[in-house]
Amino acid sequence: MSTSTPCGLEGSVHIIGISGDLCCVSAKSTWHIGKLRHVVARALAAHATELILLDGETELEDHNTVGKRRQLTAFRVSPAVKQRKANEHIECMGALVLQRAKLFASQNAGLQAKS
């Protein structure tokens, strides 16, 4: 197991994989998972964009915080899977922006009708 921080210390997160222990890294509870993923990637000599972190069966998103999590599972995905996930994120964000624009337009039309 590659260790950059001894496991079990306060502020350490134990990272496991399919094959067992991978590493232990130091992390603050206020960190976003995106930052932790970059630290783990550095410890594993991997690309952060190809790492997915799980808390049990839940895939953690970059905006989630580390919180009280002290053990996570990491696995690498292929570049094709990474690209598919990026495309899904872009589509989701595009749909959200379109939905907000329609809401704004309808609110603006309602305000103009009252004038």
ChimeraX commands (.cxc) that place a marker at each C-alpha (Angstrom):
marker #1 position 0.00,0.00,0.00 radius 0.5
marker #1 position 1.31,3.41,-0.98 radius 0.5
marker #1 position 0.98,5.74,1.96 radius 0.5
marker #1 position 1.38,9.45,2.02 radius 0.5
marker #1 position -0.21,9.64,5.49 radius 0.5
marker #1 position -0.43,6.97,8.19 radius 0.5
marker #1 position -3.95,5.54,8.35 radius 0.5
marker #1 position -5.97,5.99,11.49 radius 0.5
marker #1 position -4.76,9.50,12.26 radius 0.5
marker #1 position -7.36,12.21,12.57 radius 0.5
marker #1 position -7.77,13.84,9.20 radius 0.5
marker #1 position -6.68,10.78,7.23 radius 0.5
marker #1 position -8.83,9.07,4.61 radius 0.5
marker #1 position -8.17,5.42,3.83 radius 0.5
marker #1 position -8.58,4.64,0.12 radius 0.5
marker #1 position -9.33,1.07,-0.90 radius 0.5
marker #1 position -9.78,-0.49,-4.31 radius 0.5
marker #1 position -10.98,-3.76,-5.76 radius 0.5
marker #1 position -7.61,-5.34,-5.01 radius 0.5
marker #1 position -7.41,-4.01,-1.43 radius 0.5
marker #1 position -5.69,-1.08,0.26 radius 0.5
marker #1 position -4.43,1.64,-2.09 radius 0.5
marker #1 position -3.30,4.55,0.06 radius 0.5
marker #1 position -4.02,6.85,2.96 radius 0.5
marker #1 position -4.14,10.60,2.43 radius 0.5
marker #1 position -4.48,13.59,4.69 radius 0.5
marker #1 position -7.68,15.57,4.11 radius 0.5
marker #1 position -9.70,18.21,5.93 radius 0.5
marker #1 position -13.38,17.55,6.52 radius 0.5
marker #1 position -14.22,20.82,4.72 radius 0.5
marker #1 position -12.50,19.80,1.48 radius 0.5
marker #1 position -14.59,19.11,-1.59 radius 0.5
marker #1 position -14.33,15.61,-3.02 radius 0.5
marker #1 position -12.82,17.09,-6.19 radius 0.5
marker #1 position -9.78,18.24,-4.22 radius 0.5
marker #1 position -9.52,14.88,-2.45 radius 0.5
marker #1 position -9.72,13.08,-5.79 radius 0.5
marker #1 position -6.73,15.10,-7.05 radius 0.5
marker #1 position -4.74,14.25,-3.89 radius 0.5
marker #1 position -5.60,10.55,-4.24 radius 0.5
marker #1 position -4.70,10.62,-7.93 radius 0.5
marker #1 position -1.31,12.11,-7.10 radius 0.5
marker #1 position -0.71,9.41,-4.46 radius 0.5
marker #1 position -1.64,6.69,-6.97 radius 0.5
marker #1 position 0.18,8.27,-9.95 radius 0.5
marker #1 position -3.11,8.37,-11.88 radius 0.5
marker #1 position -5.12,11.03,-13.66 radius 0.5
marker #1 position -7.77,12.59,-11.41 radius 0.5
marker #1 position -10.26,12.63,-14.28 radius 0.5
marker #1 position -10.05,8.84,-14.48 radius 0.5
marker #1 position -10.74,8.26,-10.76 radius 0.5
marker #1 position -14.15,7.78,-9.23 radius 0.5
marker #1 position -14.56,7.82,-5.44 radius 0.5
marker #1 position -17.33,5.90,-3.74 radius 0.5
marker #1 position -18.71,6.03,-0.21 radius 0.5
marker #1 position -20.18,2.56,0.04 radius 0.5
marker #1 position -22.26,2.28,-3.13 radius 0.5
marker #1 position -22.70,6.03,-3.58 radius 0.5
marker #1 position -20.59,7.79,-6.20 radius 0.5
marker #1 position -19.31,11.04,-4.73 radius 0.5
marker #1 position -19.55,14.21,-6.78 radius 0.5
marker #1 position -16.84,16.88,-6.81 radius 0.5
marker #1 position -19.06,19.35,-4.91 radius 0.5
marker #1 position -19.64,16.93,-1.99 radius 0.5
marker #1 position -17.46,17.50,1.08 radius 0.5
marker #1 position -15.22,14.96,2.77 radius 0.5
marker #1 position -17.04,15.46,6.07 radius 0.5
marker #1 position -16.58,12.54,8.47 radius 0.5
marker #1 position -15.76,10.04,5.73 radius 0.5
marker #1 position -12.64,8.11,6.70 radius 0.5
marker #1 position -12.73,5.27,4.15 radius 0.5
marker #1 position -13.57,5.50,0.47 radius 0.5
marker #1 position -13.31,3.20,-2.51 radius 0.5
marker #1 position -11.48,4.39,-5.61 radius 0.5
marker #1 position -11.54,2.90,-9.06 radius 0.5
marker #1 position -10.21,3.97,-12.41 radius 0.5
marker #1 position -12.37,4.32,-15.48 radius 0.5
marker #1 position -11.33,4.14,-19.10 radius 0.5
marker #1 position -10.98,7.33,-21.15 radius 0.5
marker #1 position -14.17,6.33,-23.05 radius 0.5
marker #1 position -16.17,6.10,-19.82 radius 0.5
marker #1 position -14.62,9.36,-18.64 radius 0.5
marker #1 position -15.73,11.07,-21.87 radius 0.5
marker #1 position -19.26,9.62,-21.61 radius 0.5
marker #1 position -19.59,10.92,-18.04 radius 0.5
marker #1 position -18.35,14.35,-19.14 radius 0.5
marker #1 position -20.88,14.42,-21.98 radius 0.5
marker #1 position -23.69,13.42,-19.58 radius 0.5
marker #1 position -22.66,16.25,-17.26 radius 0.5
marker #1 position -22.65,18.75,-20.12 radius 0.5
marker #1 position -26.10,17.57,-21.28 radius 0.5
marker #1 position -27.47,17.82,-17.74 radius 0.5
marker #1 position -26.06,21.31,-17.25 radius 0.5
marker #1 position -27.38,22.40,-20.65 radius 0.5
marker #1 position -30.87,21.14,-19.79 radius 0.5
marker #1 position -30.71,22.95,-16.44 radius 0.5
marker #1 position -29.64,26.22,-18.07 radius 0.5
marker #1 position -32.43,25.89,-20.67 radius 0.5
marker #1 position -34.99,25.21,-17.93 radius 0.5
marker #1 position -33.85,28.28,-15.98 radius 0.5
marker #1 position -33.92,30.44,-19.11 radius 0.5
marker #1 position -37.51,29.37,-19.84 radius 0.5
marker #1 position -38.52,30.11,-16.26 radius 0.5
marker #1 position -36.86,33.53,-16.42 radius 0.5
marker #1 position -38.56,34.29,-19.74 radius 0.5
marker #1 position -41.99,33.32,-18.42 radius 0.5
marker #1 position -41.48,35.42,-15.28 radius 0.5
marker #1 position -40.31,38.35,-17.38 radius 0.5
marker #1 position -43.35,38.00,-19.69 radius 0.5
marker #1 position -45.62,37.99,-16.63 radius 0.5
marker #1 position -44.02,41.18,-15.32 radius 0.5
marker #1 position -44.36,42.90,-18.70 radius 0.5
marker #1 position -48.02,41.92,-18.93 radius 0.5
marker #1 position -48.69,43.58,-15.56 radius 0.5
marker #1 position -47.05,46.85,-16.70 radius 0.5
marker link #1:1,2 radius 0.2
marker link #1:2,3 radius 0.2
marker link #1:3,4 radius 0.2
marker link #1:4,5 radius 0.2
marker link #1:5,6 radius 0.2
marker link #1:6,7 radius 0.2
marker link #1:7,8 radius 0.2
marker link #1:8,9 radius 0.2
marker link #1:9,10 radius 0.2
marker link #1:10,11 radius 0.2
marker link #1:11,12 radius 0.2
marker link #1:12,13 radius 0.2
marker link #1:13,14 radius 0.2
marker link #1:14,15 radius 0.2
marker link #1:15,16 radius 0.2
marker link #1:16,17 radius 0.2
marker link #1:17,18 radius 0.2
marker link #1:18,19 radius 0.2
marker link #1:19,20 radius 0.2
marker link #1:20,21 radius 0.2
marker link #1:21,22 radius 0.2
marker link #1:22,23 radius 0.2
marker link #1:23,24 radius 0.2
marker link #1:24,25 radius 0.2
marker link #1:25,26 radius 0.2
marker link #1:26,27 radius 0.2
marker link #1:27,28 radius 0.2
marker link #1:28,29 radius 0.2
marker link #1:29,30 radius 0.2
marker link #1:30,31 radius 0.2
marker link #1:31,32 radius 0.2
marker link #1:32,33 radius 0.2
marker link #1:33,34 radius 0.2
marker link #1:34,35 radius 0.2
marker link #1:35,36 radius 0.2
marker link #1:36,37 radius 0.2
marker link #1:37,38 radius 0.2
marker link #1:38,39 radius 0.2
marker link #1:39,40 radius 0.2
marker link #1:40,41 radius 0.2
marker link #1:41,42 radius 0.2
marker link #1:42,43 radius 0.2
marker link #1:43,44 radius 0.2
marker link #1:44,45 radius 0.2
marker link #1:45,46 radius 0.2
marker link #1:46,47 radius 0.2
marker link #1:47,48 radius 0.2
marker link #1:48,49 radius 0.2
marker link #1:49,50 radius 0.2
marker link #1:50,51 radius 0.2
marker link #1:51,52 radius 0.2
marker link #1:52,53 radius 0.2
marker link #1:53,54 radius 0.2
marker link #1:54,55 radius 0.2
marker link #1:55,56 radius 0.2
marker link #1:56,57 radius 0.2
marker link #1:57,58 radius 0.2
marker link #1:58,59 radius 0.2
marker link #1:59,60 radius 0.2
marker link #1:60,61 radius 0.2
marker link #1:61,62 radius 0.2
marker link #1:62,63 radius 0.2
marker link #1:63,64 radius 0.2
marker link #1:64,65 radius 0.2
marker link #1:65,66 radius 0.2
marker link #1:66,67 radius 0.2
marker link #1:67,68 radius 0.2
marker link #1:68,69 radius 0.2
marker link #1:69,70 radius 0.2
marker link #1:70,71 radius 0.2
marker link #1:71,72 radius 0.2
marker link #1:72,73 radius 0.2
marker link #1:73,74 radius 0.2
marker link #1:74,75 radius 0.2
marker link #1:75,76 radius 0.2
marker link #1:76,77 radius 0.2
marker link #1:77,78 radius 0.2
marker link #1:78,79 radius 0.2
marker link #1:79,80 radius 0.2
marker link #1:80,81 radius 0.2
marker link #1:81,82 radius 0.2
marker link #1:82,83 radius 0.2
marker link #1:83,84 radius 0.2
marker link #1:84,85 radius 0.2
marker link #1:85,86 radius 0.2
marker link #1:86,87 radius 0.2
marker link #1:87,88 radius 0.2
marker link #1:88,89 radius 0.2
marker link #1:89,90 radius 0.2
marker link #1:90,91 radius 0.2
marker link #1:91,92 radius 0.2
marker link #1:92,93 radius 0.2
marker link #1:93,94 radius 0.2
marker link #1:94,95 radius 0.2
marker link #1:95,96 radius 0.2
marker link #1:96,97 radius 0.2
marker link #1:97,98 radius 0.2
marker link #1:98,99 radius 0.2
marker link #1:99,100 radius 0.2
marker link #1:100,101 radius 0.2
marker link #1:101,102 radius 0.2
marker link #1:102,103 radius 0.2
marker link #1:103,104 radius 0.2
marker link #1:104,105 radius 0.2
marker link #1:105,106 radius 0.2
marker link #1:106,107 radius 0.2
marker link #1:107,108 radius 0.2
marker link #1:108,109 radius 0.2
marker link #1:109,110 radius 0.2
marker link #1:110,111 radius 0.2
marker link #1:111,112 radius 0.2
marker link #1:112,113 radius 0.2
marker link #1:113,114 radius 0.2
marker link #1:114,115 radius 0.2
view
